[in-house]
Amino acid sequence: MDKALYIAMTGASASLRAQASVAHNLANVDTVGFRATLSATTAMPVTGDGLSSRVATAERVVGVSNATGALSTTGSPLDVALNADRWFAVQDPTGGTAYTRAGDLRVSQNGLLTTGTGLQLLDAGGQPMAIPPNDGMEIGADGTVSVIPQGSPRSSMTQVGRLQVVETTTADLVRGEDGLLRASATRPAPVPAAGAVLQNGVLESSNVDATGALVSMIQLSRQFEMQVRVLQAGDESARSSNSLLSSR
């Protein structure tokens, strides 16, 4: 009976962790450029002294979806959608480099180009992209940023820098606890992307399948309930056995 209890316990724990991954995806169904986390439940034999007679159930993250989200035309000069396998380099909260496909760009009060969530975009030199005061701004297909200096005619459009855009896939990136994607230590490092890297006036939505995620959440909830019932049945059987032994 202890085998059944052990398997049910590890199964229930794995179901809870899988629900957390699905819940995180659902929470980001409206996040621009978000890529869904992929998780799976696997059988893991318990190693150690004695016979290998126990097999645990474990949930683990197997990667990040590389599917492209739906594109929508906005016409805004600060809305951009990256081409396939292209990523913006941004500065993470610790000062390191992370990668995102969020193209809902903004200019902060300090004149820095950021994503809609406030992450600072980096330029080709690895520094925060600074935008001088201007009467107009344009982001080219190759990631170059140009502005019309204040008080100048439109013909005086001047290039002020180029966004750092890299070429890589989600297989070479890992998602941290803060939700940001970073280069994997065991995979090839992202390389600078050349040529046309983005479309202007377009936004890429999250690639999370909301309907599929909801169905998965229901299935995981039912699995958890079944595993708890096995635990309860095992506990009741153990109590009945103890009761029979004590009555003799």
C-alpha positions as CSV (number, residue, x, y, z in Angstrom):
1,M,0.0,0.0,0.0
2,D,2.9,2.4,0.6
3,K,3.8,2.2,-3.1
4,A,0.3,3.4,-4.1
5,L,0.5,6.2,-1.5
6,Y,3.9,7.3,-2.8
7,I,2.9,7.3,-6.4
8,A,-0.3,9.2,-5.7
9,M,1.6,11.7,-3.6
10,T,4.2,12.5,-6.3
11,G,1.5,12.5,-8.9
12,A,-0.5,15.1,-7.0
13,S,2.6,17.2,-6.4
14,A,3.4,17.1,-10.2
15,S,-0.2,18.1,-11.1
16,L,0.0,21.1,-8.8
17,R,3.3,22.2,-10.5
18,A,1.8,21.7,-13.9
19,Q,-1.2,23.8,-13.0
20,A,1.2,26.6,-12.0
21,S,2.8,26.6,-15.4
22,V,-0.6,26.6,-17.2
23,A,-1.8,29.4,-14.9
24,H,1.3,31.5,-15.8
25,N,0.5,31.0,-19.5
26,L,-3.1,32.0,-19.0
27,A,-2.1,35.1,-17.0
28,N,-0.1,36.2,-20.1
29,V,-2.6,35.5,-22.8
30,D,-2.9,39.2,-23.5
31,T,0.9,40.0,-23.0
32,V,2.4,41.3,-26.2
33,G,5.0,38.9,-27.8
34,F,4.7,36.4,-24.9
35,R,5.8,32.8,-25.6
36,A,4.1,30.0,-23.7
37,T,6.0,27.8,-21.3
38,L,5.9,24.1,-22.2
39,S,5.8,21.5,-19.3
40,A,5.4,17.8,-19.1
41,T,4.9,15.0,-16.5
42,T,7.6,12.3,-16.5
43,A,8.3,9.1,-14.6
44,M,11.5,9.3,-12.5
45,P,12.8,6.1,-10.8
46,V,13.9,6.8,-7.2
47,T,17.5,5.9,-6.8
48,G,19.4,5.1,-3.6
49,D,20.2,2.2,-1.3
50,G,18.2,-1.0,-1.9
51,L,16.1,-2.2,-4.8
52,S,14.8,0.3,-7.4
53,S,11.1,-0.4,-6.5
54,R,9.8,3.1,-6.5
55,V,9.0,5.4,-9.4
56,A,8.1,9.0,-8.8
57,T,6.0,11.3,-11.0
58,A,7.7,14.6,-11.7
59,E,6.7,17.8,-13.6
60,R,9.4,19.6,-15.5
61,V,9.6,22.5,-17.9
62,V,10.6,21.2,-21.3
63,G,11.1,24.5,-23.0
64,V,9.3,27.6,-24.4
65,S,7.0,27.5,-27.4
66,N,8.6,28.9,-30.6
67,A,5.2,29.4,-32.3
68,T,4.5,33.0,-33.6
69,G,1.6,34.9,-32.2
70,A,-1.1,36.5,-34.3
71,L,-0.2,39.9,-35.9
72,S,-2.4,43.0,-35.7
73,T,-2.0,46.2,-37.5
74,T,-2.0,49.3,-35.3
75,G,-0.3,52.0,-37.4
76,S,1.6,53.4,-34.4
77,P,5.2,54.2,-35.2
78,L,6.2,52.7,-31.8
79,D,4.5,49.4,-32.4
80,V,6.8,46.8,-34.0
81,A,6.6,43.1,-34.6
82,L,9.8,41.1,-34.9
83,N,10.3,38.6,-37.7
84,A,10.7,34.9,-36.9
85,D,13.5,34.0,-34.6
86,R,14.4,37.6,-33.9
87,W,14.6,39.0,-30.3
88,F,15.1,42.4,-28.7
89,A,17.9,42.6,-26.2
90,V,16.7,44.3,-23.0
91,Q,18.3,45.2,-19.7
92,D,16.9,43.0,-16.9
93,P,16.4,44.3,-13.3
94,T,19.9,43.1,-12.2
95,G,21.6,44.9,-15.1
96,G,22.1,41.8,-17.2
97,T,20.8,41.1,-20.7
98,A,17.5,39.3,-21.4
99,Y,15.5,38.8,-24.6
100,T,11.9,39.6,-25.5
101,R,9.6,39.9,-28.5
102,A,7.4,42.6,-26.9
103,G,7.1,45.3,-29.5
104,D,4.8,47.7,-27.7
105,L,7.5,50.3,-27.3
106,R,7.5,53.5,-25.3
107,V,9.8,56.5,-24.6
108,S,10.2,57.0,-20.9
109,Q,10.3,60.3,-19.1
110,N,14.1,59.9,-19.0
111,G,14.2,59.6,-22.8
112,L,14.9,55.9,-22.8
113,L,13.2,53.5,-25.2
114,T,11.4,50.7,-23.3
115,T,8.8,48.0,-23.7
116,G,5.3,48.5,-22.5
117,T,6.3,46.9,-19.1
118,G,9.2,49.2,-18.6
119,L,12.2,47.0,-19.8
120,Q,14.9,49.2,-21.3
121,L,15.9,48.2,-24.9
122,L,19.6,48.0,-25.6
123,D,21.3,49.5,-28.6
124,A,23.9,47.8,-30.8
125,G,26.6,48.7,-28.4
126,G,24.8,47.1,-25.4
127,Q,23.7,50.4,-23.8
128,P,20.2,51.6,-23.0
129,M,18.7,53.1,-26.2
130,A,18.4,56.9,-25.6
131,I,15.9,59.0,-27.6
132,P,16.7,62.8,-27.8
133,P,13.8,65.3,-27.8
134,N,12.2,65.2,-31.2
135,D,9.2,66.2,-33.3
136,G,8.9,62.7,-34.8
137,M,10.4,59.2,-34.5
138,E,10.7,56.3,-36.9
139,I,12.0,52.7,-36.4
140,G,13.3,51.1,-39.6
141,A,12.9,47.5,-40.7
142,D,16.6,46.9,-39.9
143,G,16.1,48.2,-36.3
144,T,17.6,51.7,-36.9
145,V,16.0,54.5,-34.9
146,S,15.7,57.9,-36.5
147,V,14.2,61.2,-35.2
148,I,13.3,64.7,-36.4
149,P,15.2,67.1,-34.1
150,Q,12.9,69.5,-32.3
151,G,12.2,72.6,-34.5
152,S,13.6,71.0,-37.6
153,P,11.8,70.1,-40.9
154,R,10.9,66.5,-41.6
155,S,13.7,66.3,-44.2
156,S,16.2,66.6,-41.4
157,M,15.4,63.0,-40.1
158,T,18.6,61.9,-38.3
159,Q,19.6,58.4,-37.3
160,V,20.3,58.2,-33.5
161,G,21.1,54.5,-33.1
162,R,20.2,50.9,-33.9
163,L,18.4,48.5,-31.7
164,Q,20.2,45.3,-30.6
165,V,18.2,42.5,-32.3
166,V,19.6,39.0,-32.1
167,E,18.8,35.8,-34.0
168,T,18.0,32.7,-32.0
169,T,15.2,30.2,-31.1
170,T,13.5,29.4,-27.9
171,A,15.4,26.1,-27.8
172,D,18.6,28.2,-27.1
173,L,16.9,30.3,-24.4
174,V,15.8,29.6,-20.8
175,R,13.0,31.3,-18.9
176,G,14.0,32.6,-15.4
177,E,11.9,33.0,-12.3
178,D,11.1,36.6,-13.3
179,G,9.6,35.4,-16.6
180,L,12.4,36.8,-18.8
181,L,14.2,34.7,-21.4
182,R,18.0,34.5,-21.3
183,A,20.8,32.7,-23.2
184,S,21.3,29.1,-22.1
185,A,24.7,28.3,-20.8
186,T,24.7,25.0,-22.6
187,R,23.5,26.3,-26.0
188,P,25.0,28.5,-28.7
189,A,24.9,32.2,-27.8
190,P,22.5,34.5,-29.8
191,V,24.0,36.2,-32.7
192,P,23.3,39.7,-34.1
193,A,20.5,39.6,-36.7
194,A,21.2,41.2,-40.1
195,G,18.9,42.7,-42.7
196,A,15.2,43.3,-42.1
197,V,14.3,42.3,-38.6
198,L,10.9,43.8,-37.9
199,Q,7.7,45.3,-39.2
200,N,6.6,48.7,-38.2
201,G,3.0,49.6,-37.1
202,V,2.3,46.0,-36.2
203,L,2.0,44.1,-32.9
204,E,2.5,40.4,-32.2
205,S,0.1,39.0,-29.6
206,S,0.8,36.2,-27.1
207,N,1.0,32.7,-28.7
208,V,-0.9,31.2,-25.7
209,D,-3.9,29.1,-26.8
210,A,-6.4,30.3,-24.2
211,T,-8.9,27.5,-25.0
212,G,-6.3,24.8,-24.9
213,A,-4.8,26.1,-21.7
214,L,-8.3,26.2,-20.0
215,V,-8.9,22.6,-21.1
216,S,-5.5,21.6,-19.7
217,M,-6.2,23.3,-16.4
218,I,-9.5,21.3,-16.1
219,Q,-7.7,18.0,-16.9
220,L,-5.0,18.7,-14.4
221,S,-7.5,19.6,-11.7
222,R,-9.3,16.3,-12.3
223,Q,-6.0,14.4,-12.2
224,F,-5.2,16.0,-8.8
225,E,-8.6,15.1,-7.4
226,M,-8.1,11.4,-8.5
227,Q,-4.7,11.3,-6.9
228,V,-6.1,12.7,-3.7
229,R,-8.8,10.1,-3.7
230,V,-6.1,7.4,-4.0
231,L,-4.4,8.9,-1.0
232,Q,-7.6,8.9,1.0
233,A,-8.4,5.3,-0.1
234,G,-4.9,4.2,1.0
235,D,-5.3,5.9,4.3
236,E,-8.6,4.2,4.9
237,S,-7.2,0.8,4.0
238,A,-4.3,1.3,6.4
239,R,-6.6,2.3,9.2
240,S,-8.8,-0.8,8.6
241,S,-5.8,-3.0,8.7
242,N,-4.6,-1.5,11.9
243,S,-8.1,-1.9,13.4
244,L,-8.2,-5.6,12.5
245,L,-4.7,-6.2,14.1
246,S,-5.6,-4.3,17.3
247,S,-8.9,-6.2,17.7
248,R,-7.1,-9.6,17.9
